[in-house]
């Protein structure tokens, strides 16, 4: 899979991660909502952010930015298998309610299905994460089925999840 340096996303863009982004990743991942709904380590340290940015090299993971280099979020493909992948993302607290997630998600899905050779995308979210489920639907994902006890919580319990899918229509 060829991973582009940049994917246009309307007034935003998805671009490859840079070492200089680590401080903004660290700041964003202090957010209680990112810590609640994603698998970022808690507490989230500067070393975690540096490792994330360094580990993204060569992977289909992108920083979401506007015209400058302020990081507004992270969108990418995780668990890529054959011609399918799962979308992994977060939007920084200072960038919420600006259309960042929808623009980035549509751009990522367009690239993945039109250019990267994938035929299907998955979005998995905790049933209680209404914001993520609404974002998935706005991007074009369709809820497909429940995944009972699919997500492990930080306290060792398990939560149900919703699997939403998007398939190429060509």
C-alpha positions as CSV (number, residue, x, y, z in Angstrom):
1,X,0.0,0.0,0.0
2,X,1.4,3.4,-1.0
3,X,0.9,5.9,1.8
4,X,0.8,9.5,0.6
5,X,2.6,12.3,2.3
6,X,-0.7,14.2,2.4
7,X,-4.4,13.7,1.8
8,X,-6.6,16.8,1.2
9,X,-9.6,17.0,3.5
10,X,-11.5,20.2,2.5
11,X,-10.2,23.0,4.6
12,X,-8.1,20.5,6.5
13,X,-5.5,17.9,5.5
14,X,-4.2,14.6,6.7
15,X,-0.4,14.5,6.7
16,X,2.3,12.2,7.9
17,X,3.3,12.6,11.5
18,X,6.5,14.5,12.4
19,X,8.7,14.3,15.5
20,X,7.8,18.0,16.2
21,X,4.1,16.9,16.6
22,X,4.8,14.9,19.8
23,X,4.2,17.8,22.2
24,X,0.7,18.5,20.7
25,X,-0.1,14.8,20.8
26,X,0.9,14.7,24.5
27,X,-1.4,17.7,25.2
28,X,-4.3,16.2,23.3
29,X,-4.0,12.9,25.0
30,X,-4.4,14.5,28.4
31,X,-8.1,14.9,27.5
32,X,-10.4,12.7,29.7
33,X,-12.5,11.8,26.6
34,X,-9.6,10.6,24.6
35,X,-8.4,8.6,27.6
36,X,-11.9,7.2,28.1
37,X,-12.7,6.1,24.6
38,X,-9.3,5.1,23.1
39,X,-6.5,2.8,24.2
40,X,-3.9,5.5,24.9
41,X,-1.9,4.7,28.1
42,X,-3.0,6.5,31.3
43,X,-1.2,8.5,32.4
44,X,-0.1,9.6,29.0
45,X,3.5,10.8,29.1
46,X,5.7,12.7,26.7
47,X,7.6,9.5,26.0
48,X,4.3,7.9,24.9
49,X,3.7,10.8,22.5
50,X,7.2,10.6,21.1
51,X,6.8,6.8,20.7
52,X,3.5,7.2,18.9
53,X,4.8,9.8,16.4
54,X,8.0,7.7,15.8
55,X,6.0,4.5,15.4
56,X,3.6,6.1,12.9
57,X,6.4,6.3,10.3
58,X,5.6,3.8,7.5
59,X,2.0,3.3,8.8
60,X,-1.2,4.7,7.4
61,X,-1.6,7.0,10.4
62,X,-2.0,10.8,9.8
63,X,-2.0,14.0,11.7
64,X,-5.0,16.2,10.9
65,X,-4.1,19.8,10.5
66,X,-5.4,23.0,9.0
67,X,-3.1,25.3,6.9
68,X,-0.5,25.5,9.7
69,X,1.0,22.7,11.7
70,X,-1.4,22.7,14.7
71,X,-2.4,19.1,15.3
72,X,-6.2,18.9,15.4
73,X,-6.5,15.1,15.5
74,X,-5.3,11.7,14.4
75,X,-6.9,9.5,11.8
76,X,-5.5,6.4,10.3
77,X,-6.0,2.7,9.4
78,X,-5.3,0.2,12.1
79,X,-5.5,-3.6,11.9
80,X,-5.1,-3.7,8.2
81,X,-5.7,-7.2,6.9
82,X,-5.9,-8.2,3.2
83,X,-8.4,-5.7,1.7
84,X,-10.0,-4.5,4.9
85,X,-8.9,-2.1,7.8
86,X,-10.3,-0.5,10.9
87,X,-10.3,3.2,11.3
88,X,-8.6,4.6,14.5
89,X,-9.0,8.2,15.4
90,X,-9.3,11.0,17.9
91,X,-10.0,14.7,17.7
92,X,-8.2,17.1,20.0
93,X,-10.5,18.9,22.5
94,X,-9.6,22.3,21.0
95,X,-10.7,21.1,17.5
96,X,-14.1,19.5,18.4
97,X,-17.3,20.8,16.8
98,X,-15.4,22.3,13.8
99,X,-16.1,19.5,11.3
100,X,-12.5,18.2,11.7
101,X,-13.6,14.6,12.3
102,X,-16.1,14.4,9.5
103,X,-13.7,16.0,7.0
104,X,-10.8,13.8,8.0
105,X,-12.8,10.7,8.1
106,X,-14.3,11.2,4.7
107,X,-10.9,12.0,3.2
108,X,-9.3,8.9,4.8
109,X,-12.1,6.6,3.7
110,X,-11.9,8.0,0.1
111,X,-8.2,7.4,-0.1
112,X,-8.5,3.9,1.5
113,X,-11.3,2.8,-0.8
114,X,-10.3,4.6,-4.0
115,X,-6.5,4.6,-4.0
116,X,-5.2,2.2,-1.4
117,X,-6.9,-0.8,-2.8
118,X,-9.1,-1.6,0.2
119,X,-12.6,-2.8,-0.3
120,X,-14.0,-2.4,3.2
121,X,-13.5,-0.3,6.3
122,X,-14.7,-0.9,9.9
123,X,-15.4,1.5,12.7
124,X,-15.7,-0.1,16.2
125,X,-17.0,2.1,19.0
126,X,-18.2,1.5,22.6
127,X,-22.0,1.5,22.6
128,X,-21.9,4.4,25.1
129,X,-19.7,6.5,22.9
130,X,-22.5,8.4,21.1
131,X,-20.1,11.0,19.6
132,X,-18.0,8.4,17.9
133,X,-21.1,6.5,16.5
134,X,-22.6,9.7,15.2
135,X,-19.4,10.7,13.6
136,X,-19.1,7.3,11.9
137,X,-22.6,7.7,10.5
138,X,-21.9,11.2,9.2
139,X,-18.8,9.9,7.4
140,X,-20.9,7.2,5.7
141,X,-20.4,4.1,7.9
142,X,-23.5,1.9,8.5
143,X,-24.0,0.1,11.8
144,X,-23.8,-3.6,11.1
145,X,-23.9,-5.5,14.4
146,X,-23.3,-5.5,18.1
147,X,-20.1,-7.0,19.5
148,X,-21.0,-8.2,23.0
149,X,-18.1,-7.8,25.5
150,X,-15.7,-6.8,22.7
151,X,-13.9,-3.9,24.4
152,X,-11.8,-4.3,27.5
153,X,-12.1,-1.3,29.9
154,X,-9.2,0.0,32.0
155,X,-10.7,-1.7,35.1
156,X,-10.7,-5.1,33.5
157,X,-14.4,-5.2,32.7
158,X,-15.8,-5.5,29.2
159,X,-18.1,-3.3,27.2
160,X,-20.3,-4.0,24.2
161,X,-19.3,-2.3,21.0
162,X,-21.0,-1.5,17.7
163,X,-19.3,-2.5,14.4
164,X,-20.0,-0.1,11.6
165,X,-18.9,-0.8,8.1
166,X,-18.2,1.0,4.8
167,X,-17.8,-0.8,1.5
168,X,-16.6,0.4,-1.8
169,X,-19.5,1.1,-4.1
170,X,-17.8,0.8,-7.5
